[in-house]
């Protein structure tokens, strides 16, 4: 059922992007709710699932790993900044206030941004990941969930790179998807540690969706943040992000392999 759920979400997303190819990016981003909207077709015990995702029985862990998640986002984003400067990929913009302009409209409201992040995380990390972990090893489960999450972003990336005439469209799509695969290890680790409640993983996702574009720009809209450069290189969802996330992913696998 795990992979059937994932396939249904991916197919629905492809259809949504195809039908809405002329819609705004912010409206297309409502696809973030699809993983949760399809859950009623797959969840067997609704009461148990709701208790799990609300974290009622694991309040301390939800709070602790929510804090860890926020710290992790800033460390990773500024790790990408340091890498970009070190490799001469990025420079700081002339206007200090320019960074906020790269935050996507659908994430500009913190509550709306959190709800969209939760729309993904409840499906991907609170349902799909534990489902995969019941079948596969932590290493394989995290890899499969990451690949699925990466594929989830491909349709909108294809559309946006085409619309915006991005210089390196295929490379941009590839590194963005790969960054999702690698980032899924950290979000998955946070989800496991917080006992699959929605809070920590959704907060990580929400904060990332604000801090990464604010500082490094948007790989989706090609808008610069506080730092500018080729988005496929400097962004946290670009090559820099892939490089920074790789050791984090390995640490997450190492930890879960010994603690689960």
C-alpha positions in Angstrom: 0.0 0.0 0.0 2.9 2.4 0.6 4.0 2.5 -3.0 0.4 2.6 -4.3 -0.2 5.6 -2.1 2.9 7.3 -3.5 2.0 6.4 -7.1 -1.5 7.9 -6.6 -0.1 11.2 -5.3 2.4 11.4 -8.1 -0.1 10.7 -10.8 -2.5 13.3 -9.3 0.3 15.8 -9.2 1.2 15.3 -12.8 -2.4 15.7 -13.9 -2.7 18.9 -11.7 0.3 20.5 -13.2 -0.7 19.5 -16.8 -4.2 20.8 -16.4 -3.0 24.0 -14.6 0.0 24.8 -16.7 -1.3 28.3 -17.1 -2.1 28.8 -13.5 0.1 30.8 -11.1 2.9 29.0 -9.2 1.1 29.9 -5.9 -2.1 28.2 -7.0 -0.2 25.2 -8.4 1.5 24.9 -5.0 -1.8 23.6 -3.6 -0.5 20.3 -4.7 1.3 20.3 -1.4 -2.0 19.2 0.2 -2.4 16.1 -2.1 -0.4 13.7 0.1 -2.7 14.4 3.0 -5.9 14.6 1.0 -5.5 11.1 -0.3 -4.8 9.6 3.1 -8.4 8.7 3.9 -8.2 6.1 1.1 -5.2 4.4 2.8 -5.2 4.9 6.5 -6.7 1.9 8.3 -7.0 3.1 11.9 -8.0 6.8 11.9 -8.0 7.2 15.7 -4.5 5.7 16.1 -3.2 7.8 13.2 -4.6 11.0 14.5 -3.2 10.3 18.0 0.2 9.7 16.4 0.4 12.8 14.1 -0.9 15.2 16.8 1.9 14.0 19.1 -0.3 13.8 22.2 1.7 11.0 23.7 5.1 12.4 22.7 4.8 16.1 23.5 8.4 16.5 24.8 9.9 14.8 21.7 7.8 16.9 19.4 9.0 20.1 21.1 12.6 19.0 21.3 12.9 17.9 17.6 10.9 21.0 16.4 13.7 23.1 18.0 16.4 20.8 16.5 14.6 21.2 13.1 14.7 25.0 13.2 18.4 25.1 14.2 19.2 22.5 11.4 17.6 24.7 8.7 19.8 27.7 9.6 22.9 25.6 9.9 22.3 24.0 6.5 21.3 27.2 4.7 24.4 29.1 5.9 26.4 26.0 5.1 25.3 26.6 1.5 26.2 30.3 1.8 29.7 29.4 3.0 30.1 26.9 0.2 28.9 29.4 -2.4 31.3 32.0 -1.2 34.2 29.6 -0.9 33.7 28.4 -4.5 33.0 31.9 -5.8 29.5 30.8 -6.9 27.6 33.5 -5.0 27.9 37.1 -4.0 25.8 39.3 -1.6 23.2 41.5 -3.3 23.6 45.2 -3.1 20.2 45.8 -1.5 20.0 44.3 2.0 16.2 44.0 2.0 16.0 42.1 -1.3 16.1 38.7 0.3 12.5 38.6 1.5 11.3 39.1 -2.1 12.2 35.5 -3.0 9.9 33.9 -0.5 7.1 32.4 -2.5 3.7 34.1 -2.2 2.1 30.9 -0.8 4.7 30.8 2.0 4.7 34.5 2.8 2.0 33.9 5.4 3.6 31.8 8.1 0.3 30.0 9.0 -0.5 29.2 5.3 3.1 28.1 4.8 2.9 25.8 7.8 -0.4 24.3 6.6 1.1 23.6 3.2 4.2 22.0 4.7 2.0 19.9 6.9 -0.1 18.9 3.9 3.0 17.2 2.5 4.6 16.0 5.7 1.5 14.2 7.1 1.4 12.2 3.9 5.1 11.7 3.2 6.6 11.4 6.7 3.7 10.5 9.0 2.2 7.9 6.8 4.5 6.8 3.9 7.8 6.7 5.9 6.5 4.5 8.8 4.8 2.3 6.2 8.1 1.9 4.3 10.0 1.3 7.6 7.6 -1.6 8.4 8.9 -3.3 5.2 12.4 -2.1 4.5 15.6 -1.2 6.5 16.0 2.5 7.6 18.5 3.1 4.8 16.3 1.7 2.0 13.1 3.3 3.5 14.6 6.7 3.6 16.0 6.3 0.1 12.7 5.3 -1.4 10.8 8.1 0.4 13.4 10.6 -0.8 13.1 9.4 -4.4 9.4 9.7 -4.2 9.6 13.2 -2.7 12.1 14.2 -5.4 9.7 12.9 -8.1 6.9 14.8 -6.5 8.7 18.1 -7.4 9.6 17.2 -11.0 6.4 18.2 -12.7 6.3 21.7 -11.4 10.1 22.1 -12.0 9.6 21.0 -15.7 6.8 23.6 -16.1 8.6 26.4 -14.4 12.0 25.9 -16.1 10.1 25.9 -19.4 8.1 29.0 -18.6 11.1 31.0 -17.3 13.5 29.8 -20.0 16.1 28.7 -17.4 19.6 28.4 -19.0 20.2 24.9 -17.7 16.7 23.4 -17.4 17.7 19.7 -17.2 20.5 20.3 -14.7 18.2 22.6 -12.6 15.5 19.9 -12.5 18.0 17.2 -11.6 19.8 19.0 -8.8 16.5 20.2 -7.3 15.2 16.6 -7.3 18.4 15.2 -5.9 18.4 17.8 -3.1 14.9 16.6 -2.1 16.2 13.0 -2.0 19.0 14.0 0.3 17.0 16.4 2.4 14.4 13.6 3.0 17.0 11.8 5.1 17.0 14.7 7.6 13.3 15.2 7.6 12.8 11.5 7.9 15.2 11.4 10.8 13.4 14.2 12.6 10.0 12.4 11.9 11.3 9.1 13.4 12.8 10.8 16.4 9.6 12.7 17.1 7.6 9.5 16.8 6.0 10.5 13.5 4.1 13.5 14.9 3.4 16.2 12.3 5.0 19.1 14.2 8.8 18.7 14.0 8.9 17.6 10.3 6.3 20.2 9.3 8.1 23.0 11.1 11.4 22.0 9.5 9.7 22.0 6.0 8.0 25.3 6.7 11.0 27.1 8.1 13.1 25.8 5.2 10.6 27.2 2.7 11.1 30.6 4.2 14.7 30.8 5.1 16.2 29.1 2.0 14.6 31.5 -0.5 15.1 34.5 1.7 18.8 33.9 2.0 19.7 32.0 -1.2 16.8 32.8 -3.5 14.3 30.6 -5.3 15.3 27.8 -7.6 11.6 27.7 -8.7 11.2 31.4 -9.7 14.9 32.2 -10.2 14.6 35.1 -7.9 17.7 36.1 -5.9 17.8 36.2 -2.1 20.3 37.9 0.1 22.9 36.1 -2.0 22.8 35.9 -5.8 24.3 33.5 -8.3 23.2 30.7 -10.6 20.3 29.1 -8.7 21.1 25.6 -9.7 24.5 26.0 -8.0 24.0 28.2 -5.0 20.5 27.2 -3.7 19.8 24.9 -0.8 17.7 23.0 -3.3 20.6 23.1 -5.9 24.1 21.7 -6.1 25.2 23.5 -2.9 22.3 21.9 -1.0 23.2 18.5 -2.4 26.8 18.8 -1.2 25.8 20.1 2.3 23.0 17.5 2.7 25.1 14.5 1.7 27.1 14.2 5.0 23.9 14.9 7.0 22.1 12.1 5.2 24.9 9.7 6.0 24.8 10.7 9.7 21.0 10.2 9.7 21.4 6.7 8.2 24.1 5.8 10.6 22.1 6.9 13.6 18.9 5.2 12.6 20.7 2.0 11.7 21.8 1.6 15.3 18.8 3.0 17.1 15.9 1.4 15.3 
